[in-house]
């Protein structure tokens, strides 16, 4: 994951749906993804211990460009990159990519969260 917001969001979501055996890693910046993937895949017994690996990032400007960038980093780390977002590969580890918000919108997780409560009366307070 790219930032603290994404890490907290995904951790809360996993807890909410009762998924406990997941480890999250925060790259802190998109530019750290390559070194973080290399560190993760270099962990002793990686191939024996990791069955799934997911990469979660904001689209920022364009989801398609973000996906292609992530795919390149996965390949350079010795992993099989998926052919599309949210479609895991069929080999171990099962690698999947999730890009917020999806499509080719230049938005972030925060944008999605705000859109989900856009009709709530409290949004006026947030906008002030």
Backbone as XML, in Angstrom:
<?xml version="1.0"?>
<chain id="A" units="angstrom">
  <residue number="1" name="UNK">
    <atom name="N" x="0.835" y="-1.170" z="0.000"/>
    <atom name="CA" x="0.000" y="0.000" z="0.000"/>
    <atom name="C" x="0.881" y="1.234" z="0.000"/>
  </residue>
  <residue number="2" name="UNK">
    <atom name="N" x="0.347" y="2.268" z="-0.542"/>
    <atom name="CA" x="1.135" y="3.467" z="-0.747"/>
    <atom name="C" x="1.180" y="4.397" z="0.467"/>
  </residue>
  <residue number="3" name="UNK">
    <atom name="N" x="0.162" y="4.440" z="1.254"/>
    <atom name="CA" x="0.143" y="5.417" z="2.333"/>
    <atom name="C" x="-0.594" y="4.916" z="3.555"/>
  </residue>
  <residue number="4" name="UNK">
    <atom name="N" x="-0.563" y="5.744" z="4.581"/>
    <atom name="CA" x="-1.197" y="5.376" z="5.846"/>
    <atom name="C" x="-2.714" y="5.277" z="5.726"/>
  </residue>
  <residue number="5" name="UNK">
    <atom name="N" x="-3.321" y="6.143" z="4.928"/>
    <atom name="CA" x="-4.779" y="6.087" z="4.759"/>
    <atom name="C" x="-5.202" y="4.755" z="4.153"/>
  </residue>
  <residue number="6" name="UNK">
    <atom name="N" x="-4.504" y="4.334" z="3.096"/>
    <atom name="CA" x="-4.825" y="3.065" z="2.455"/>
    <atom name="C" x="-4.595" y="1.903" z="3.425"/>
  </residue>
  <residue number="7" name="UNK">
    <atom name="N" x="-3.500" y="1.965" z="4.160"/>
    <atom name="CA" x="-3.192" y="0.889" z="5.099"/>
    <atom name="C" x="-4.264" y="0.774" z="6.189"/>
  </residue>
  <residue number="8" name="UNK">
    <atom name="N" x="-4.668" y="1.904" z="6.743"/>
    <atom name="CA" x="-5.721" y="1.876" z="7.765"/>
    <atom name="C" x="-7.059" y="1.405" z="7.181"/>
  </residue>
  <residue number="9" name="UNK">
    <atom name="N" x="-7.376" y="1.870" z="5.988"/>
    <atom name="CA" x="-8.624" y="1.482" z="5.337"/>
    <atom name="C" x="-8.661" y="-0.028" z="5.089"/>
  </residue>
  <residue number="10" name="UNK">
    <atom name="N" x="-7.623" y="-0.562" z="4.469"/>
    <atom name="CA" x="-7.599" y="-1.990" z="4.148"/>
    <atom name="C" x="-7.554" y="-2.825" z="5.428"/>
  </residue>
  <residue number="11" name="UNK">
    <atom name="N" x="-6.796" y="-2.411" z="6.418"/>
    <atom name="CA" x="-6.733" y="-3.143" z="7.689"/>
    <atom name="C" x="-8.101" y="-3.179" z="8.363"/>
  </residue>
  <residue number="12" name="UNK">
    <atom name="N" x="-8.808" y="-2.045" z="8.360"/>
    <atom name="CA" x="-10.152" y="-1.996" z="8.952"/>
    <atom name="C" x="-11.123" y="-2.867" z="8.158"/>
  </residue>
  <residue number="13" name="UNK">
    <atom name="N" x="-11.018" y="-2.834" z="6.846"/>
    <atom name="CA" x="-11.879" y="-3.661" z="6.002"/>
    <atom name="C" x="-11.634" y="-5.145" z="6.277"/>
  </residue>
  <residue number="14" name="UNK">
    <atom name="N" x="-10.374" y="-5.547" z="6.344"/>
    <atom name="CA" x="-10.053" y="-6.948" z="6.617"/>
    <atom name="C" x="-10.565" y="-7.379" z="7.988"/>
  </residue>
  <residue number="15" name="UNK">
    <atom name="N" x="-10.426" y="-6.503" z="8.960"/>
    <atom name="CA" x="-10.941" y="-6.814" z="10.300"/>
    <atom name="C" x="-12.467" y="-6.943" z="10.260"/>
  </residue>
  <residue number="16" name="UNK">
    <atom name="N" x="-13.115" y="-6.047" z="9.533"/>
    <atom name="CA" x="-14.579" y="-6.058" z="9.433"/>
    <atom name="C" x="-15.109" y="-7.358" z="8.813"/>
  </residue>
  <residue number="17" name="UNK">
    <atom name="N" x="-14.378" y="-7.892" z="7.848"/>
    <atom name="CA" x="-14.828" y="-9.131" z="7.197"/>
    <atom name="C" x="-14.148" y="-10.370" z="7.804"/>
  </residue>
  <residue number="18" name="UNK">
    <atom name="N" x="-13.520" y="-10.177" z="8.974"/>
    <atom name="CA" x="-12.926" y="-11.282" z="9.747"/>
    <atom name="C" x="-11.819" y="-12.029" z="9.021"/>
  </residue>
  <residue number="19" name="UNK">
    <atom name="N" x="-10.946" y="-11.299" z="8.345"/>
    <atom name="CA" x="-9.765" y="-11.895" z="7.726"/>
    <atom name="C" x="-8.574" y="-11.521" z="8.595"/>
  </residue>
  <residue number="20" name="UNK">
    <atom name="N" x="-7.945" y="-12.538" z="9.204"/>
    <atom name="CA" x="-6.921" y="-12.255" z="10.204"/>
    <atom name="C" x="-5.494" y="-12.531" z="9.737"/>
  </residue>
  <residue number="21" name="UNK">
    <atom name="N" x="-5.277" y="-13.456" z="8.835"/>
    <atom name="CA" x="-3.914" y="-13.857" z="8.504"/>
    <atom name="C" x="-3.352" y="-13.096" z="7.305"/>
  </residue>
  <residue number="22" name="UNK">
    <atom name="N" x="-3.431" y="-11.772" z="7.385"/>
    <atom name="CA" x="-2.928" y="-10.895" z="6.333"/>
    <atom name="C" x="-1.921" y="-9.936" z="6.936"/>
  </residue>
  <residue number="23" name="UNK">
    <atom name="N" x="-0.818" y="-9.770" z="6.244"/>
    <atom name="CA" x="0.197" y="-8.818" z="6.671"/>
    <atom name="C" x="0.204" y="-7.667" z="5.672"/>
  </residue>
  <residue number="24" name="UNK">
    <atom name="N" x="0.165" y="-6.433" z="6.164"/>
    <atom name="CA" x="0.192" y="-5.278" z="5.267"/>
    <atom name="C" x="1.554" y="-4.603" z="5.345"/>
  </residue>
  <residue number="25" name="UNK">
    <atom name="N" x="1.948" y="-4.011" z="4.221"/>
    <atom name="CA" x="3.202" y="-3.257" z="4.148"/>
    <atom name="C" x="2.898" y="-1.909" z="3.511"/>
  </residue>
  <residue number="26" name="UNK">
    <atom name="N" x="3.398" y="-0.871" z="4.121"/>
    <atom name="CA" x="3.178" y="0.481" z="3.634"/>
    <atom name="C" x="4.454" y="0.956" z="2.938"/>
  </residue>
  <residue number="27" name="UNK">
    <atom name="N" x="4.349" y="1.298" z="1.659"/>
    <atom name="CA" x="5.528" y="1.784" z="0.931"/>
    <atom name="C" x="5.794" y="3.263" z="1.220"/>
  </residue>
  <residue number="28" name="UNK">
    <atom name="N" x="4.840" y="3.932" z="1.825"/>
    <atom name="CA" x="4.883" y="5.353" z="2.172"/>
    <atom name="C" x="4.847" y="6.278" z="0.955"/>
  </residue>
  <residue number="29" name="UNK">
    <atom name="N" x="5.477" y="5.863" z="-0.130"/>
    <atom name="CA" x="5.426" y="6.627" z="-1.385"/>
    <atom name="C" x="5.407" y="5.635" z="-2.531"/>
  </residue>
  <residue number="30" name="UNK">
    <atom name="N" x="4.763" y="6.008" z="-3.583"/>
    <atom name="CA" x="4.691" y="5.156" z="-4.775"/>
    <atom name="C" x="6.087" y="4.786" z="-5.280"/>
  </residue>
  <residue number="31" name="UNK">
    <atom name="N" x="7.017" y="5.711" z="-5.170"/>
    <atom name="CA" x="8.367" y="5.463" z="-5.684"/>
    <atom name="C" x="9.118" y="4.399" z="-4.882"/>
  </residue>
  <residue number="32" name="UNK">
    <atom name="N" x="8.611" y="4.030" z="-3.731"/>
    <atom name="CA" x="9.253" y="2.988" z="-2.918"/>
    <atom name="C" x="8.748" y="1.586" z="-3.231"/>
  </residue>
  <residue number="33" name="UNK">
    <atom name="N" x="7.810" y="1.449" z="-4.153"/>
    <atom name="CA" x="7.208" y="0.145" z="-4.426"/>
    <atom name="C" x="8.250" y="-0.876" z="-4.864"/>
  </residue>
  <residue number="34" name="UNK">
    <atom name="N" x="9.132" y="-0.516" z="-5.764"/>
    <atom name="CA" x="10.125" y="-1.469" z="-6.276"/>
    <atom name="C" x="11.008" y="-2.019" z="-5.165"/>
  </residue>
  <residue number="35" name="UNK">
    <atom name="N" x="11.525" y="-1.146" z="-4.320"/>
    <atom name="CA" x="12.406" y="-1.618" z="-3.243"/>
    <atom name="C" x="11.636" y="-2.433" z="-2.215"/>
  </residue>
  <residue number="36" name="UNK">
    <atom name="N" x="10.384" y="-2.074" z="-1.977"/>
    <atom name="CA" x="9.565" y="-2.824" z="-1.003"/>
    <atom name="C" x="9.242" y="-4.220" z="-1.539"/>
  </residue>
  <residue number="37" name="UNK">
    <atom name="N" x="8.898" y="-4.313" z="-2.827"/>
    <atom name="CA" x="8.630" y="-5.619" z="-3.425"/>
    <atom name="C" x="9.875" y="-6.502" z="-3.390"/>
  </residue>
  <residue number="38" name="UNK">
    <atom name="N" x="11.021" y="-5.903" z="-3.681"/>
    <atom name="CA" x="12.278" y="-6.666" z="-3.649"/>
    <atom name="C" x="12.548" y="-7.183" z="-2.242"/>
  </residue>
  <residue number="39" name="UNK">
    <atom name="N" x="12.330" y="-6.334" z="-1.236"/>
    <atom name="CA" x="12.545" y="-6.748" z="0.159"/>
    <atom name="C" x="11.589" y="-7.874" z="0.551"/>
  </residue>
  <residue number="40" name="UNK">
    <atom name="N" x="10.334" y="-7.750" z="0.149"/>
    <atom name="CA" x="9.333" y="-8.769" z="0.497"/>
    <atom name="C" x="9.665" y="-10.106" z="-0.164"/>
  </residue>
  <residue number="41" name="UNK">
    <atom name="N" x="9.989" y="-10.065" z="-1.454"/>
    <atom name="CA" x="10.268" y="-11.317" z="-2.166"/>
    <atom name="C" x="11.607" y="-11.930" z="-1.768"/>
  </residue>
  <residue number="42" name="UNK">
    <atom name="N" x="12.479" y="-11.153" z="-1.142"/>
    <atom name="CA" x="13.772" y="-11.661" z="-0.667"/>
    <atom name="C" x="13.691" y="-12.256" z="0.733"/>
  </residue>
  <residue number="43" name="UNK">
    <atom name="N" x="12.535" y="-12.148" z="1.359"/>
    <atom name="CA" x="12.341" y="-12.686" z="2.699"/>
    <atom name="C" x="12.547" y="-14.199" z="2.671"/>
  </residue>
  <residue number="44" name="UNK">
    <atom name="N" x="13.291" y="-14.750" z="3.658"/>
    <atom name="CA" x="13.467" y="-16.204" z="3.682"/>
    <atom name="C" x="12.124" y="-16.938" z="3.670"/>
  </residue>
  <residue number="45" name="UNK">
    <atom name="N" x="12.054" y="-17.984" z="2.869"/>
    <atom name="CA" x="10.854" y="-18.824" z="2.732"/>
    <atom name="C" x="9.658" y="-18.091" z="2.135"/>
  </residue>
  <residue number="46" name="UNK">
    <atom name="N" x="9.915" y="-17.000" z="1.413"/>
    <atom name="CA" x="8.830" y="-16.240" z="0.793"/>
    <atom name="C" x="7.907" y="-17.152" z="-0.009"/>
  </residue>
  <residue number="47" name="UNK">
    <atom name="N" x="8.489" y="-17.961" z="-0.888"/>
    <atom name="CA" x="7.685" y="-18.809" z="-1.776"/>
    <atom name="C" x="6.850" y="-19.824" z="-1.000"/>
  </residue>
  <residue number="48" name="UNK">
    <atom name="N" x="7.326" y="-20.256" z="0.164"/>
    <atom name="CA" x="6.592" y="-21.233" z="0.965"/>
    <atom name="C" x="5.533" y="-20.597" z="1.850"/>
  </residue>
  <residue number="49" name="UNK">
    <atom name="N" x="5.735" y="-19.346" z="2.209"/>
    <atom name="CA" x="4.857" y="-18.701" z="3.189"/>
    <atom name="C" x="3.797" y="-17.798" z="2.589"/>
  </residue>
  <residue number="50" name="UNK">
    <atom name="N" x="4.049" y="-17.255" z="1.418"/>
    <atom name="CA" x="3.127" y="-16.279" z="0.823"/>
    <atom name="C" x="2.308" y="-16.950" z="-0.278"/>
  </residue>
  <residue number="51" name="UNK">
    <atom name="N" x="0.998" y="-16.946" z="-0.097"/>
    <atom name="CA" x="0.114" y="-17.535" z="-1.111"/>
    <atom name="C" x="-0.553" y="-16.471" z="-1.978"/>
  </residue>
  <residue number="52" name="UNK">
    <atom name="N" x="-0.758" y="-15.288" z="-1.413"/>
    <atom name="CA" x="-1.346" y="-14.152" z="-2.137"/>
    <atom name="C" x="-0.506" y="-12.909" z="-1.876"/>
  </residue>
  <residue number="53" name="UNK">
    <atom name="N" x="-0.413" y="-12.054" z="-2.879"/>
    <atom name="CA" x="0.240" y="-10.763" z="-2.704"/>
    <atom name="C" x="-0.598" y="-9.731" z="-3.449"/>
  </residue>
  <residue number="54" name="UNK">
    <atom name="N" x="-1.044" y="-8.732" z="-2.739"/>
    <atom name="CA" x="-1.859" y="-7.688" z="-3.356"/>
    <atom name="C" x="-1.162" y="-6.345" z="-3.291"/>
  </residue>
  <residue number="55" name="UNK">
    <atom name="N" x="-1.302" y="-5.587" z="-4.347"/>
    <atom name="CA" x="-0.776" y="-4.222" z="-4.396"/>
    <atom name="C" x="-1.971" y="-3.285" z="-4.488"/>
  </residue>
  <residue number="56" name="UNK">
    <atom name="N" x="-2.045" y="-2.326" z="-3.555"/>
    <atom name="CA" x="-3.162" y="-1.386" z="-3.487"/>
    <atom name="C" x="-2.608" y="0.029" z="-3.599"/>
  </residue>
  <residue number="57" name="UNK">
    <atom name="N" x="-3.039" y="0.756" z="-4.615"/>
    <atom name="CA" x="-2.582" y="2.133" z="-4.817"/>
    <atom name="C" x="-3.732" y="3.016" z="-5.287"/>
  </residue>
  <residue number="58" name="UNK">
    <atom name="N" x="-3.575" y="4.325" z="-5.070"/>
    <atom name="CA" x="-4.500" y="5.308" z="-5.636"/>
    <atom name="C" x="-4.203" y="5.451" z="-7.120"/>
  </residue>
  <residue number="59" name="UNK">
    <atom name="N" x="-5.227" y="5.779" z="-7.897"/>
    <atom name="CA" x="-5.035" y="6.025" z="-9.325"/>
    <atom name="C" x="-4.199" y="7.285" z="-9.541"/>
  </residue>
  <residue number="60" name="UNK">
    <atom name="N" x="-4.308" y="8.238" z="-8.615"/>
    <atom name="CA" x="-3.650" y="9.542" z="-8.730"/>
    <atom name="C" x="-4.083" y="10.215" z="-10.022"/>
  </residue>
  <residue number="61" name="UNK">
    <atom name="N" x="-3.348" y="10.036" z="-11.103"/>
    <atom name="CA" x="-3.742" y="10.692" z="-12.343"/>
    <atom name="C" x="-4.513" y="9.754" z="-13.263"/>
  </residue>
  <residue number="62" name="UNK">
    <atom name="N" x="-3.937" y="8.626" z="-13.613"/>
    <atom name="CA" x="-4.615" y="7.705" z="-14.526"/>
    <atom name="C" x="-4.387" y="6.269" z="-14.075"/>
  </residue>
  <residue number="63" name="UNK">
    <atom name="N" x="-5.472" y="5.534" z="-13.860"/>
    <atom name="CA" x="-5.391" y="4.160" z="-13.380"/>
    <atom name="C" x="-4.638" y="3.258" z="-14.351"/>
  </residue>
  <residue number="64" name="UNK">
    <atom name="N" x="-4.819" y="3.466" z="-15.649"/>
    <atom name="CA" x="-4.148" y="2.627" z="-16.641"/>
    <atom name="C" x="-2.636" y="2.771" z="-16.526"/>
  </residue>
  <residue number="65" name="UNK">
    <atom name="N" x="-2.154" y="3.996" z="-16.422"/>
    <atom name="CA" x="-0.712" y="4.222" z="-16.260"/>
    <atom name="C" x="-0.210" y="3.627" z="-14.949"/>
  </residue>
  <residue number="66" name="UNK">
    <atom name="N" x="-1.002" y="3.783" z="-13.893"/>
    <atom name="CA" x="-0.633" y="3.233" z="-12.595"/>
    <atom name="C" x="-0.527" y="1.714" z="-12.681"/>
  </residue>
  <residue number="67" name="UNK">
    <atom name="N" x="-1.489" y="1.077" z="-13.326"/>
    <atom name="CA" x="-1.471" y="-0.377" z="-13.467"/>
    <atom name="C" x="-0.235" y="-0.840" z="-14.231"/>
  </residue>
  <residue number="68" name="UNK">
    <atom name="N" x="0.087" y="-0.180" z="-15.333"/>
    <atom name="CA" x="1.260" y="-0.572" z="-16.128"/>
    <atom name="C" x="2.552" y="-0.397" z="-15.322"/>
  </residue>
  <residue number="69" name="UNK">
    <atom name="N" x="2.608" y="0.644" z="-14.535"/>
    <atom name="CA" x="3.775" y="0.878" z="-13.687"/>
    <atom name="C" x="3.920" y="-0.229" z="-12.638"/>
  </residue>
  <residue number="70" name="UNK">
    <atom name="N" x="2.820" y="-0.573" z="-11.983"/>
    <atom name="CA" x="2.836" y="-1.636" z="-10.976"/>
    <atom name="C" x="3.223" y="-2.964" z="-11.630"/>
  </residue>
  <residue number="71" name="UNK">
    <atom name="N" x="2.667" y="-3.252" z="-12.787"/>
    <atom name="CA" x="2.972" y="-4.504" z="-13.489"/>
    <atom name="C" x="4.467" y="-4.625" z="-13.756"/>
  </residue>
  <residue number="72" name="UNK">
    <atom name="N" x="5.075" y="-3.542" z="-14.186"/>
    <atom name="CA" x="6.516" y="-3.542" z="-14.429"/>
    <atom name="C" x="7.311" y="-3.815" z="-13.163"/>
  </residue>
  <residue number="73" name="UNK">
    <atom name="N" x="6.898" y="-3.194" z="-12.065"/>
    <atom name="CA" x="7.595" y="-3.398" z="-10.789"/>
    <atom name="C" x="7.446" y="-4.836" z="-10.303"/>
  </residue>
  <residue number="74" name="UNK">
    <atom name="N" x="6.253" y="-5.413" z="-10.478"/>
    <atom name="CA" x="6.033" y="-6.809" z="-10.083"/>
    <atom name="C" x="6.938" y="-7.737" z="-10.887"/>
  </residue>
  <residue number="75" name="UNK">
    <atom name="N" x="7.009" y="-7.520" z="-12.185"/>
    <atom name="CA" x="7.846" y="-8.349" z="-13.053"/>
    <atom name="C" x="9.317" y="-8.222" z="-12.666"/>
  </residue>
  <residue number="76" name="UNK">
    <atom name="N" x="9.778" y="-7.004" z="-12.423"/>
    <atom name="CA" x="11.180" y="-6.804" z="-12.032"/>
    <atom name="C" x="11.491" y="-7.458" z="-10.687"/>
  </residue>
  <residue number="77" name="UNK">
    <atom name="N" x="10.470" y="-7.635" z="-9.855"/>
    <atom name="CA" x="10.662" y="-8.286" z="-8.555"/>
    <atom name="C" x="10.573" y="-9.806" z="-8.675"/>
  </residue>
  <residue number="78" name="UNK">
    <atom name="N" x="10.405" y="-10.319" z="-9.901"/>
    <atom name="CA" x="10.353" y="-11.757" z="-10.113"/>
    <atom name="C" x="8.972" y="-12.363" z="-9.907"/>
  </residue>
  <residue number="79" name="UNK">
    <atom name="N" x="7.949" y="-11.522" z="-9.888"/>
    <atom name="CA" x="6.575" y="-11.987" z="-9.695"/>
    <atom name="C" x="5.824" y="-11.950" z="-11.023"/>
  </residue>
  <residue number="80" name="UNK">
    <atom name="N" x="4.776" y="-12.734" z="-11.114"/>
    <atom name="CA" x="3.929" y="-12.714" z="-12.300"/>
    <atom name="C" x="2.910" y="-11.594" z="-12.140"/>
  </residue>
  <residue number="81" name="UNK">
    <atom name="N" x="2.919" y="-10.669" z="-13.084"/>
    <atom name="CA" x="1.989" y="-9.544" z="-13.030"/>
    <atom name="C" x="0.647" y="-9.961" z="-13.628"/>
  </residue>
  <residue number="82" name="UNK">
    <atom name="N" x="-0.457" y="-9.533" z="-13.001"/>
    <atom name="CA" x="-1.774" y="-9.854" z="-13.566"/>
    <atom name="C" x="-2.000" y="-9.104" z="-14.871"/>
  </residue>
  <residue number="83" name="UNK">
    <atom name="N" x="-2.941" y="-9.613" z="-15.670"/>
    <atom name="CA" x="-3.235" y="-8.972" z="-16.958"/>
    <atom name="C" x="-4.162" y="-7.783" z="-16.814"/>
  </residue>
  <residue number="84" name="UNK">
    <atom name="N" x="-4.870" y="-7.703" z="-15.673"/>
    <atom name="CA" x="-5.755" y="-6.567" z="-15.433"/>
    <atom name="C" x="-6.001" y="-6.393" z="-13.944"/>
  </residue>
  <residue number="85" name="UNK">
    <atom name="N" x="-6.538" y="-5.249" z="-13.601"/>
    <atom name="CA" x="-6.856" y="-4.927" z="-12.214"/>
    <atom name="C" x="-7.886" y="-5.918" z="-11.678"/>
  </residue>
  <residue number="86" name="UNK">
    <atom name="N" x="-7.714" y="-6.333" z="-10.437"/>
    <atom name="CA" x="-8.638" y="-7.223" z="-9.727"/>
    <atom name="C" x="-8.770" y="-8.608" z="-10.352"/>
  </residue>
  <residue number="87" name="UNK">
    <atom name="N" x="-7.798" y="-9.011" z="-11.165"/>
    <atom name="CA" x="-7.802" y="-10.364" z="-11.729"/>
    <atom name="C" x="-6.480" y="-11.016" z="-11.335"/>
  </residue>
  <residue number="88" name="UNK">
    <atom name="N" x="-6.491" y="-11.812" z="-10.255"/>
    <atom name="CA" x="-5.246" y="-12.420" z="-9.790"/>
    <atom name="C" x="-4.684" y="-13.420" z="-10.794"/>
  </residue>
  <residue number="89" name="UNK">
    <atom name="N" x="-3.374" y="-13.571" z="-10.755"/>
    <atom name="CA" x="-2.717" y="-14.550" z="-11.617"/>
    <atom name="C" x="-3.031" y="-15.951" z="-11.111"/>
  </residue>
  <residue number="90" name="UNK">
    <atom name="N" x="-2.827" y="-16.945" z="-11.960"/>
    <atom name="CA" x="-3.168" y="-18.327" z="-11.621"/>
    <atom name="C" x="-1.986" y="-19.136" z="-11.096"/>
  </residue>
  <residue number="91" name="UNK">
    <atom name="N" x="-0.894" y="-18.476" z="-10.744"/>
    <atom name="CA" x="0.281" y="-19.161" z="-10.194"/>
    <atom name="C" x="0.530" y="-18.653" z="-8.785"/>
  </residue>
  <residue number="92" name="UNK">
    <atom name="N" x="1.350" y="-19.378" z="-8.048"/>
    <atom name="CA" x="1.659" y="-18.977" z="-6.677"/>
    <atom name="C" x="2.933" y="-18.137" z="-6.662"/>
  </residue>
  <residue number="93" name="UNK">
    <atom name="N" x="2.938" y="-17.035" z="-5.936"/>
    <atom name="CA" x="1.808" y="-16.490" z="-5.199"/>
    <atom name="C" x="0.802" y="-15.834" z="-6.144"/>
  </residue>
  <residue number="94" name="UNK">
    <atom name="N" x="-0.456" y="-15.873" z="-5.743"/>
    <atom name="CA" x="-1.528" y="-15.251" z="-6.521"/>
    <atom name="C" x="-1.395" y="-13.742" z="-6.344"/>
  </residue>
  <residue number="95" name="UNK">
    <atom name="N" x="-0.953" y="-13.070" z="-7.360"/>
    <atom name="CA" x="-0.727" y="-11.630" z="-7.322"/>
    <atom name="C" x="-1.946" y="-10.919" z="-7.885"/>
  </residue>
  <residue number="96" name="UNK">
    <atom name="N" x="-2.379" y="-9.867" z="-7.166"/>
    <atom name="CA" x="-3.527" y="-9.080" z="-7.597"/>
    <atom name="C" x="-3.218" y="-7.606" z="-7.376"/>
  </residue>
  <residue number="97" name="UNK">
    <atom name="N" x="-3.839" y="-6.768" z="-8.176"/>
    <atom name="CA" x="-3.651" y="-5.324" z="-8.079"/>
    <atom name="C" x="-5.013" y="-4.660" z="-7.909"/>
  </residue>
  <residue number="98" name="UNK">
    <atom name="N" x="-5.106" y="-3.755" z="-6.955"/>
    <atom name="CA" x="-6.312" y="-2.956" z="-6.750"/>
    <atom name="C" x="-5.920" y="-1.491" z="-6.837"/>
  </residue>
  <residue number="99" name="UNK">
    <atom name="N" x="-6.591" y="-0.775" z="-7.714"/>
    <atom name="CA" x="-6.317" y="0.652" z="-7.877"/>
    <atom name="C" x="-7.589" y="1.410" z="-7.554"/>
  </residue>
  <residue number="100" name="UNK">
    <atom name="N" x="-7.470" y="2.352" z="-6.608"/>
    <atom name="CA" x="-8.611" y="3.195" z="-6.253"/>
    <atom name="C" x="-8.651" y="4.373" z="-7.198"/>
  </residue>
  <residue number="101" name="UNK">
    <atom name="N" x="-9.741" y="4.823" z="-7.724"/>
    <atom name="CA" x="-11.066" y="4.285" z="-7.552"/>
    <atom name="C" x="-11.434" y="3.259" z="-8.589"/>
  </residue>
  <residue number="102" name="UNK">
    <atom name="N" x="-10.577" y="2.993" z="-9.530"/>
    <atom name="CA" x="-10.919" y="2.069" z="-10.614"/>
    <atom name="C" x="-11.253" y="2.880" z="-11.842"/>
  </residue>
  <residue number="103" name="UNK">
    <atom name="N" x="-11.358" y="2.229" z="-12.952"/>
    <atom name="CA" x="-11.581" y="2.970" z="-14.189"/>
    <atom name="C" x="-10.369" y="3.825" z="-14.478"/>
  </residue>
  <residue number="104" name="UNK">
    <atom name="N" x="-10.551" y="4.942" z="-15.103"/>
    <atom name="CA" x="-9.425" y="5.822" z="-15.390"/>
    <atom name="C" x="-9.669" y="7.206" z="-14.803"/>
  </residue>
  <residue number="105" name="UNK">
    <atom name="N" x="-10.281" y="7.230" z="-13.634"/>
    <atom name="CA" x="-10.540" y="8.488" z="-12.957"/>
    <atom name="C" x="-9.310" y="8.918" z="-12.151"/>
  </residue>
  <residue number="106" name="UNK">
    <atom name="N" x="-8.931" y="10.188" z="-12.226"/>
    <atom name="CA" x="-7.771" y="10.675" z="-11.483"/>
    <atom name="C" x="-8.141" y="10.994" z="-10.039"/>
  </residue>
  <residue number="107" name="UNK">
    <atom name="N" x="-8.401" y="9.953" z="-9.258"/>
    <atom name="CA" x="-8.864" y="10.163" z="-7.894"/>
    <atom name="C" x="-8.111" y="9.281" z="-6.918"/>
  </residue>
  <residue number="108" name="UNK">
    <atom name="N" x="-8.472" y="9.410" z="-5.652"/>
    <atom name="CA" x="-7.801" y="8.696" z="-4.583"/>
    <atom name="C" x="-8.830" y="8.024" z="-3.675"/>
  </residue>
  <residue number="109" name="UNK">
    <atom name="N" x="-8.354" y="7.258" z="-2.719"/>
    <atom name="CA" x="-9.226" y="6.623" z="-1.736"/>
    <atom name="C" x="-10.061" y="7.670" z="-0.997"/>
  </residue>
  <residue number="110" name="UNK">
    <atom name="N" x="-9.439" y="8.772" z="-0.662"/>
    <atom name="CA" x="-10.154" y="9.831" z="0.045"/>
    <atom name="C" x="-11.334" y="10.348" z="-0.774"/>
  </residue>
  <residue number="111" name="UNK">
    <atom name="N" x="-11.149" y="10.452" z="-2.086"/>
    <atom name="CA" x="-12.225" y="10.894" z="-2.972"/>
    <atom name="C" x="-13.401" y="9.930" z="-2.902"/>
  </residue>
  <residue number="112" name="UNK">
    <atom name="N" x="-13.107" y="8.630" z="-2.933"/>
    <atom name="CA" x="-14.163" y="7.620" z="-2.877"/>
    <atom name="C" x="-14.922" y="7.723" z="-1.556"/>
  </residue>
  <residue number="113" name="UNK">
    <atom name="N" x="-14.193" y="7.876" z="-0.463"/>
    <atom name="CA" x="-14.835" y="7.965" z="0.847"/>
    <atom name="C" x="-15.752" y="9.185" z="0.920"/>
  </residue>
  <residue number="114" name="UNK">
    <atom name="N" x="-15.275" y="10.318" z="0.428"/>
    <atom name="CA" x="-16.106" y="11.528" z="0.440"/>
    <atom name="C" x="-17.330" y="11.377" z="-0.465"/>
  </residue>
  <residue number="115" name="UNK">
    <atom name="N" x="-17.166" y="10.737" z="-1.614"/>
    <atom name="CA" x="-18.304" y="10.522" z="-2.507"/>
    <atom name="C" x="-19.354" y="9.626" z="-1.863"/>
  </residue>
  <residue number="116" name="UNK">
    <atom name="N" x="-18.918" y="8.691" z="-1.023"/>
    <atom name="CA" x="-19.866" y="7.761" z="-0.406"/>
    <atom name="C" x="-20.769" y="8.438" z="0.620"/>
  </residue>
  <residue number="117" name="UNK">
    <atom name="N" x="-20.370" y="9.615" z="1.100"/>
    <atom name="CA" x="-21.186" y="10.338" z="2.085"/>
    <atom name="C" x="-21.615" y="11.711" z="1.557"/>
  </residue>
  <residue number="118" name="UNK">
    <atom name="N" x="-21.543" y="11.908" z="0.260"/>
    <atom name="CA" x="-21.831" y="13.206" z="-0.345"/>
    <atom name="C" x="-23.223" y="13.725" z="-0.016"/>
  </residue>
  <residue number="119" name="UNK">
    <atom name="N" x="-24.181" y="12.830" z="0.177"/>
    <atom name="CA" x="-25.548" y="13.246" z="0.469"/>
    <atom name="C" x="-25.839" y="13.353" z="1.959"/>
  </residue>
  <residue number="120" name="UNK">
    <atom name="N" x="-24.870" y="13.059" z="2.773"/>
    <atom name="CA" x="-25.076" y="13.116" z="4.229"/>
    <atom name="C" x="-25.026" y="14.575" z="4.692"/>
  </residue>
  <residue number="121" name="UNK">
    <atom name="N" x="-25.846" y="14.913" z="5.682"/>
    <atom name="CA" x="-25.904" y="16.298" z="6.147"/>
    <atom name="C" x="-24.600" y="16.779" z="6.770"/>
  </residue>
  <residue number="122" name="UNK">
    <atom name="N" x="-23.772" y="15.860" z="7.266"/>
    <atom name="CA" x="-22.513" y="16.246" z="7.913"/>
    <atom name="C" x="-21.473" y="16.727" z="6.903"/>
  </residue>
  <residue number="123" name="UNK">
    <atom name="N" x="-21.664" y="16.460" z="5.618"/>
    <atom name="CA" x="-20.693" y="16.851" z="4.607"/>
    <atom name="C" x="-20.510" y="18.366" z="4.569"/>
  </residue>
  <residue number="124" name="UNK">
    <atom name="N" x="-21.547" y="19.114" z="4.913"/>
    <atom name="CA" x="-21.449" y="20.586" z="4.945"/>
    <atom name="C" x="-20.410" y="21.032" z="5.953"/>
  </residue>
  <residue number="125" name="UNK">
    <atom name="N" x="-20.333" y="20.338" z="7.079"/>
    <atom name="CA" x="-19.328" y="20.666" z="8.107"/>
    <atom name="C" x="-17.933" y="20.356" z="7.609"/>
  </residue>
  <residue number="126" name="UNK">
    <atom name="N" x="-17.785" y="19.255" z="6.881"/>
    <atom name="CA" x="-16.478" y="18.855" z="6.369"/>
    <atom name="C" x="-15.995" y="19.863" z="5.338"/>
  </residue>
  <residue number="127" name="UNK">
    <atom name="N" x="-16.896" y="20.340" z="4.496"/>
    <atom name="CA" x="-16.528" y="21.278" z="3.438"/>
    <atom name="C" x="-16.134" y="22.648" z="3.999"/>
  </residue>
  <residue number="128" name="UNK">
    <atom name="N" x="-16.597" y="22.973" z="5.200"/>
    <atom name="CA" x="-16.255" y="24.272" z="5.789"/>
    <atom name="C" x="-14.920" y="24.146" z="6.397"/>
  </residue>
</chain>
